[in-house]
């Protein structure tokens, strides 16, 4: 099996001043994950590394670029899933951790549970020796300015939500195993303790060797209503291609609950898709040593040297 990785940096509207940074960030993440796959590494390691790369990139709404809740704090969600055995780990409403995706994997591998939240996740992180990162270090000036703007009486928080950058990755390795990972800071000025789709298995992501893997981005409440990630894999199990399954599920979410979003998909034969119903979505994939990225007028591919 030839390895494949696909990553996304969020669906919505990418402001012009962030286009280049977002594009560079997803390519960097895809290459890091692909480097692991090329050396015979697992899909699980590849998606974790790709997402961790984007958590460390302030251009995205994850890790150090996360948006702020109503109190001006960072609260993050993340999930990772292994398609080989359907094991999954997730964390929600976590604070003061640079890489929630790493903590999510530890939940999967070091506990009998699948999801830890808030205080419990914090205590588990301490027990696992995860260093605590001061909350202020995770806050960018862009996130703080967005938060302040949304506090204004005449503000429109929904307008600012269109420029969010949840991150995710899906991959298949040389052994034919698939995996997914997704991480986010959530919605700007959200209620304290709000948890979106990302940490919810079947919504923010799903991976099953019998069909494939997917990671989602977009309006979290809409994604949860239709269980978008699992819905895509269901359509693939009925014989649809990754692209058709993604389009069908996104169209259903739009017509049924009025929600917009984006998805990346890889099936168990290595075919992939990156589809969205929003205006834009930053994404990149590497297959056969060829990098393919989204441009405003279509896709551009380049061979690795």
Secondary structure, DSSP 4 states (H G I P E B T S, - for coil): ---EEEEEEEEE---HHHHHHHHHHHHHHHHHHHHHHHTT--HHHHHHHHHHHHHT-TTSSSGGG----TTS---EEEEEEETTTTEEEEEEEE-S-S-HHHHHHHHHHHSS-SEEEHHHHHHHHHHTTPPP--GGGG--HHHHHHHHHHHSTT--HHHHHTT---EEEEEE-TTS-EEEEEEE--STTPPTT---STTSBTTTEEEETTTEEEEEEE-HHHHHHHTHHHHHHHHHHTT--HHHHHHHHHHHHHHHH---EEEEEEETTS-EEEEESSSEEEEEEEETTEEEEEETTEEEEEE--
